[in-house]
Each structure stands twice: as structure tokens, then as C-alpha cells.
Amino acid sequence: MEQITLRAVDRKESGSRPARRLRRDGGVPATVYGRGMDARSVTLDVKELFTVLHTEAGLNALISVDIEGTENLLTVAREIQRHPVRGDITHVDLIRVALDEAIVADVILEPQGIPVGVFQDGGFVEAIAGTVSVSALPLSIPTSIEYPIEHLYIGDSIKVSDLPVIEGVEYLDEPDRAVLNVLAPRIEEEPEELEDELLEGEEPAEGEEAAEGEEPASDSEE
């Protein structure tokens, strides 16, 4: 996986007011920690951070944080906070990692193909999980995991144990956890059946003849 450099400067002030001022100036407050170091508050450029997080690797991108040109820390982004309305990044945690130590990451799952049970029998795909948790060295974390589903019939499923074996990558989720099912088509009542049900509860309309054996109602007594 490609390493991406992200410039940062030490952040001296803390608190909500300095953070709001920093964001107005195009910065994002961040914290770098992990691997025996004390937590370090830094400021990132919002445009550079957006670019880094929208590469093919996404949140699993390896980020080399260059702090004021004096120190480079290898990290991955975690705990990204966003504004509840605008969606802007308001804070990010960067976890320091080492190339020779495994890390845990959530990797996107990408099913490939159309199941037999869909195009032949009219079933539909139920995607239960969009990601899977793995453990691997930072450079071995896949950007996504593709798996075939063309062979699936109605009632079949894909479990974690069915996902492809990837050298150096360990799946952490339970092996029998289902990530995708192929289900039977939903059965809708026929229009005729619905019409019959409605007719059963209908009262005779005004002016209709009374049922056999019944006396017609009199409007008034003489």
C-alpha cells in the first residue's frame, strides 16, 4: 500500500474556541498517538487531509505525518469526527504504526457478479456486511476484498470463512458470520384475491334487491 505524506504543525492551543478559529482558517485539529509516544496535538490542512482520505486505500491509507519538516510519523487515520449537519471533518485521530507490526483494519467487501438465484429464479441479494475486520502488516492491508457470487442459488450465503484467502491477512470476524444472502422473491397477493376479500365484507348498495327470503325494508309505517 502506498504511503502518503501529510504536512502538520504542532498545535499549542486547545479548547473549542481555538479549534473553531483554526477550522475557519482551513485547518483541522488532530491528535497523533500510539507506539509508546505521548499524545501530540497537531494541525492539518483540510484540503490535504481530504485528498489523503479519498485515495483508493480510504481510511486504511498509510499516512506519513511530516511535523514541521522535523519529524515523520507513520500513521493511519482513526476516529474521524464530522460536523453533524455539514459533514465537515472537525477532528481526526492518527494512530502511529510500524511497518513490521500487524494492525487491525476494516476492509470493504465487494461482491462480484450476479447470482444464479437472481437472474434465473427471481431472487434478490441481501448484503449483510459491507466490511470485514482483518489483521495484517500495514503494507499488506488490502484496499478491498472481492469475492464471487455468481454460483449462488436461492438460500445460499457467503460467510467469512468463504472469503478468499489472502497471504498475510487474517480475518478477525467469526468464520460463520454471514456477509451476504440470496433470498427468495417476495410473494405478493394476486389482485383477484384482494378483490375477493373486499367483496366478502361489502354491504349491498342502496337500491339493490334484498337477499332471498328477506322482506324489503319499509320506509314508513301506515
N, C-alpha and C positions, 0 to 999 in steps of 0.2 A: 504494500500500500504506500502511495506517495506521501512524503512529508511536506507540509505546507508551513511556511513561515508567517507568523503574525506578530506585528510590532506592538509593544506595550510600554507604558511608562508607570513608574511607581505612583500609587495614589496616596497622598498624605492625609487628606481629609476624609472623614467618614460621616455617616448620617444621611437622612433623607434629603435635606436641603442641598448640600453639596452634590449629591447624586443627581438631583433634578437639574441643577445647573450644568453638571457635566454632560447629561444627556441632551440638553438643549444645544450644547456646543458640538454635538456629533460624536460623543464618547459613550462607552458602555462600561460601567463598573464590573470588575471581575475579581475572583479570588483564585489563586493558584496554591495548591497544597498537595501533600502526599509524599511517599518515599522518605519519611523522616525529616522533612523540612517544615518549618513553621509556616502557617498560612500567610500568604503575601497578597496584599491588595494592589491591584494594578488597574490601569485604564486602557481599553482597547478602542480602536477606531470602528465605528458602527458599520461602515461600508466594507472594510476589510473583513470584519467578522462575518457579515452576511455572505460574502464571497466564499469564505472558508467553509461555512456550514452548508453551502449549497453545491459542493462538489459531488462527484459520484459517490464518494465514501460517506457523505452526510455527517451524522453525529459521530461516526466512528473514524473520522479523519484524524490522522496524526498531525498535531499542531506543535510546531517548534516556536515557542514564545520567546521572542527576542526583546528582552527588557532593557530599553535604552541603549542598545548596542553593546552591553557589557556582559550579559548572561543569556544563555539559551537553555530553555527548559522544555523537554519533550512532554507533551500533554495530550489528553483527549478531553473533549467538552462533555460536561455532565451538568444536570440540574439547571437547565436554561429556563429562566423566568421571563414571562412576557406580560405586556400590558393587557388587562382583561378585555379591553374594547378594541384598541388599535392593533394589537398583536405585536407591537414593537418589543425587541429584546431589552429588558430592563436590568438584567444581571445574569452572569454565567459563572459557573464553577469549572475550573480547569484542573484535572487530576494529573499529577505528574506520574509518568510511567517510564519503564526501561525496556529496551528492545529485547532483552533476554529474560523477561518475566511476563508470564501469561496475565492477561486481563480479561474481564468479563464484559461482554457487549451484547446488545440486542440487534440481530441482523434481520433485514427484510426478507420475507418469503415471497417467491414469485412462481406461482403455478404456471405450467406450460401446456398449451393445447386445450382441446375441448373433449370432455369425457364421452365415451360411447353412450353412457346412460342419458346424456343430454340430447345429442343430435339424433339418436336412434329411438330412444324411449320417452323423450319429452321431459326428462328430469331437470333438476337445476342444481347448481353448485352452491354450497353453503361454506363460505370461508370463515373458519372459527378463529384462526390466529393469523395475524399479518406479520408477526415477527417470531423469532426463536432466540432463546438465550444460549450463548456459546462462550467457551473459554479457549483462548489461543494467544500466541505471541502477537504483539501489536501489528507487526507486518503481515501476519497470517490471517487477520480478521477479514473475511470476505465482505465485499460491498453489498452482496445479496446472495441468496441461495435459491437456485432454480430447481424445480422438481417436476417430472412429467405426470400428467393426469389423464392422458388420452385413453388409457386402458381401463378406467374406472366405469363400473356399471352402477345402476341404482342400488343403494345400500352399501356401496363400498366407501372406504375412507382412507385418508392418509394420516398416519401417526408420525410422531417424532422419530420413531425407530425406522420409518420408511424413507426418511430424508437421505439424500446422497452422502456417502462417506467422503469427507474432505480431510486430506492429510494435515495433521497438526491442529485440527479443530475438534473440540469436544462439545457435544450437545449437553446442556445442563438441565433442560426440561425433562419431565418424566417420559420414558420411552413410549408409554401407551397413551400419551396425551394426543388427542385428535387435533389436527390443524385444518382439515378440510373434509367435508362430506359431500356425497352425491345423493340427493333426496328425490323421492318420487314426486311427480307433478301433483299440484294441489287439485283436488276434485271439487268442482262447483256444481251445485244443484242445477238440474236441467230446467229451463224456463217453464216446461209443461208441468213439472212437479210443483213449482212455486205457484202456478196458476191454479192447480187443483186445490192446494192448501188454502188459497184465498177464497175460492168458491165454496169450500166446505163451511166456512163461517159466515157467509153472506146471508142477510135477511132479504125476503122478497121485496122487490122495489114497489113503490106505490103504484097501484093500478094493476098489479099482476093478479092472476087468479089464485084463490086460496087453494091449499092442498086438498086432495080428495078426502071427503068425509068431514070437512070443516064447514061451518056456517059462515057466510060472509058477514063481516062486521057491519053493524048498523050505525049510521051517523047520528041518529036521534031516536028517542023513544016516542011512540004515539000515545 
